[in-house]
């Protein structure tokens, strides 16, 4: 599949440069244009901005083209169809050769003009890091975006600090290209970051959350993927797929299945839950196993911060997904704009 060039430079500079910023686009004209401008405003670092469109309406694609027209530091391409988060970011990343890859959601912006430079410096200062996750705050107020907190709940009190982790949140993150081996496109949308990080950890890399490097998230109403449509399906299916991929023992896997069945029933999503479980358990996978070192890393930096199974079961039985609010605020089309909305 060849990306069709729409506007901006034909490609990145020939020589070495610091970072590629990859932004996936699918409509959301105002938010996406603001995200692009935020990336173009970054200073203190050499960078190229790639906007990868996955099916925007013609008028919105023209809007994006007007933002990067005649610029040598940005490229807008259009794909033949929506390849999801995993496929879109794979294709966008392949267009550049910067030593750092920064993924920015199209409804997010850098907190200030030096955010990208700080992210690059964080990876430069520690050669063992494969990736860093940024702190995700609400765009309009100085508060954490709890919908984008992808770490153990016990660590939320440390949101302004830095700690080792086993994943990052897709809304704002930086990856060392030397550690990059692509997202698993089977996942399409949801949990692709976790799967990448687990592979990196198995290869001896580390992942770190940086609460001092901030991305502001608009949490756009348009094109959000709703729990009652395909978001819950992908959430469950993909997590089970990853569990099987990493040879989770059957007792633990069946416990997770039970949790999802209870939670799906509690929130009025029994059909989607069963479909997702069948798909997750029936997907073809090539099983992998963690080395003792990787297992120890994951235990110390994730499992140790999580509750035991009885506490988890209690929360699964009593916590409700906010389906009503999701239906009010999300498009019922279920189109995925390339966002990691977990």
N, C-alpha and C positions, 0 to 999 in steps of 0.2 A: 504494500500500500504506500503510495506516494502522497505526501502532504502538498496541497496546492498553495503556492505562494500568493498572498493577497496584497500585502503592503509592507512597507519598511524595507530593511536590508534583506538581500537575498539569503544571507546566512550570517553566522558569527564571524568575528575577525579571524584571520589566518593564524596569528600568533597566539601566545599564551595570554590568558586573562583569568581573573579570579573566579567569577561566578556566573552561572546561568540562572535566571529567574524564570520559572515555568508557571504560567497561569492558564488554566483551562477555562474555556468560555462556552456558554450555551445560554444566549439571551442575557437577561439581567444587565441591560445596557448601561444604566447609570452606575451601578456598583462595579461592573467590570471595567468601565472606563476609569473610574477612580482608582481601582487596584493597579491598572496599568500605569497611570500617572504617578502613583505612589512608588512603584518600582523604578520608573524613569527618574525619579527625584533622588535616588540613593547616591550618596557621595562617599568619598574615601575608599573606594574599591572599584576595580575595573569589572564591568559586567555587561551581559547581553540579556535582553528580555525577550522571551518567546511566549506569544499568545497562541494557544492551540484551540481553534474553534471546532466544536463537535456538532454543529447543526443549528446555529442561530438563524433567526429570521433575517432576510436580506437587509432590511433597514438597520438592524443591530450590527450586523457584520460591517456595514458601511460606516457605522459610528466608530467601531473599533479601528477600522482602517484609517479614519481621519485622525485618530490620536497618534498613530505611529508613522503616518505618511512622511516620507523624506527623511526619516531618522535612520542613522547608521547603527544605532545601539538597540534596535528592536526589530522583531520579525513577527508578522501575523500570518499564520497558515490556517488552512481549512482542511479537515479530514473528511473522508467520504461518508462517515456516519459517526454516531456516538459510540466510542469504544470504552466508555466508563472511566472511572478514576484511574484504575490500574493501567488500562491500555492507553488512555490519553497522556498520562504522565510518562509512560514509557516512550511514546513517540515524541513528545516534546523534549524530553531529556536527550534523546538520540540526536536531536538537531544541533546540539552544542558540544563544546569540549572544555568548558570552564572546569576548574578543578573542584569547585563546590557547586552543588545543585540546590537551589532554594525553591521549595514549593510553596506557592501562595494561593489561597482560595480566591475565587473571583468576587467574593463579598467581604474581603479582608484587605487591610492596608498595613504597611509598616508603621510602627508607632512614631518614628521620626526619620530624618534623612540619613541617620548613621546606623540604623538597625541592621541592615545587610552587612555592613562593614564589621559590626560587632559579632555577627554570626560567623562570618569568615574567620575572624580572629580567634573565636572560641575553638574552632576546629584546627586552626594552625597551631594553637598553643598546646594541643594534646593529640599527638599523632595516633593514639590508640582508639580515638572516637570514630565510629562510622557515621554517626548522625547526632544532631541535637534537636530537641523539641522546644519551641518557643512558648512563652506564657501567652495565653489567648485571653484577651480582655474584651468586654463589650466596647463597641466603637464609641458610643455616646456617653459612657460614664466610666469612671475609674474603678471597675469591679471585674472580677474574673467571670468569664463566660462559662458557667457551670455545665452547659450542654457540650462544651468542648474540653472538659476535663477527662482525659483518657487514662488516668493513673489511679492507683488505689485511693479510696476515699480518705483513708487515714492520713494521706500526704497532702491533702488540700490545705491544711494549716501552713504548709511549707511552700505555698504557691509562689512566693517571692524569692525563694532560695534556689539552690541547684542540687540535684541528686541523680544518682544512677537509676536507670530504668530499663525496661525491656521493649519500649515502644515510644512513639511520638504521635502527636496529633497533626493530622494533615493540613489543617488550616494555615499553619506556619511552621516550617521546619527546614533544616539544612542537612544535606547528605554529602559526604566526601565521595567524589566520583571514583576514587580508587576502591571504595567499598561497594560501589553500586553494581548490582547484578540484575536489576529490574524487578518490577512487581509481578506477581503471579496473576495473569489476566483471567484465569478461571474465576477469581474473586470479583472482578468487574467493579464492585463498589462495596466497601465496608470491610474492615480488618486487614486490608492490604498492607498497611504500615506495620502491623504486628508481625505478619508473616515475613516481610523483608527483614525486620529487626532480628527475629529469631534466626534467620539464615546467617545474618551478619555475626551475631553472637556465637553461633556454632563455628564460624570461621575465625573466631578469636578477637572480634571487634567488641567495642563497648558502645553504649547509647547513654546520653545524658540529657536531662531536662534542665533548661536554663531559665529561671524565673526573672532574670534581669534583662532578657531579650524579648521584647514584646511585639506582638501583632494584634491589631484591633479588628474585631470581627463584627460585621453589621448584622449577622444572623438574619439574612434576608428572608422576607415572607415569600417572595416569588421563587418558584421552582424548588422549594424544599421538598424532600422526599418524605412522605408521611408514614407513620408507624402502621396505619391501617391499610397501606397499599403494599409497596415492594420493600420499604425500608426494613420492616421487621423480618420479612422473608430472608433478605440478604444478611441481616444481622445474625440470625440463627443458623442458616445454611452455611455461611462462610466460617462461623466460629467452630462448627462441628467439623467442617472440612479441614480446617487448620489443626484441630485436635487429632483427627485421624492421620493427617500428614505427618504429625510429630509423634506418632505412636503412643498416644495417650492410652493408658490401660482401660479395658472395657468397663470396669466398675466406675471409674471416674467419668468416663464418657457417658455412661448410662445415667449417672447422677446429674450431669449437665442436661441431658435430654429431659429428665424429670423436672428439673428446674424450669426449663423453657416451656414444657407442657403446662405446668402450674401457672406460670406467669402469663402465657398466652391466653389461657382460659380466664384468668382473673381480669384480663384487659379486653375481653371480647374478640380475641384473635385466634380461635382454635383451629380454623381451617388453614390459615396462613402458617401457623406453627407446625401442624402436621405435615404440610407440603414441604416446609423448609427442612424439617427433620429427615423426611424421606430423601430429599435431594442431598442433604449433607452427608447422610450415612451411605447413600448410594453412589456418590461421586467417585470417579476413578482417581486414585491417589497413588503416588510412589512413596511408601512410608520411609521416614527418616528417623534417626535417633540422635538425641543429644549426647555429646561427649560428657564425661564427668565434670569437666571444667565449665561447660555451658550450663549444665544442670545446676551446678553450684551457684553460678552467676544469677540465673533466673530465680532460684530459691531466695537468695540474699536480697535481690533488688525488686522482687515482685511478691512472691508468695509470703514472705515474712511480714509484709504490710497488709495482708488480707485476713479477713475473719475466717474462722473454721466453718466447716460445712453446715453446722446447725444454725449459726447466725446467718449465713448466706441464705439458707432455706427460709428462715423467718422473713428476711427482706423480700425474697422472691414471692412469698405468699401474700405479703402485705403492701408492697409497693405497687403503685399503678402507673402505667404509662399515661402521659397526658394526651390521650387520643383526641379528646374534644378540642383542645387548643390546637393540636396538630392539624385537625381538619379545618379549623378556621383559618390557620395561617399558611397552609401549604396548598400548592397547586395539586388538583386531583389527577393531573396527567401522569404523575409519577416519573417524569423525565429527570434524569440525573445530570446535573450541570458540572460534574467533575469535582464535587465537594465531598470532604470526608465528614459527613454528618452523622456521627455515631451518638 
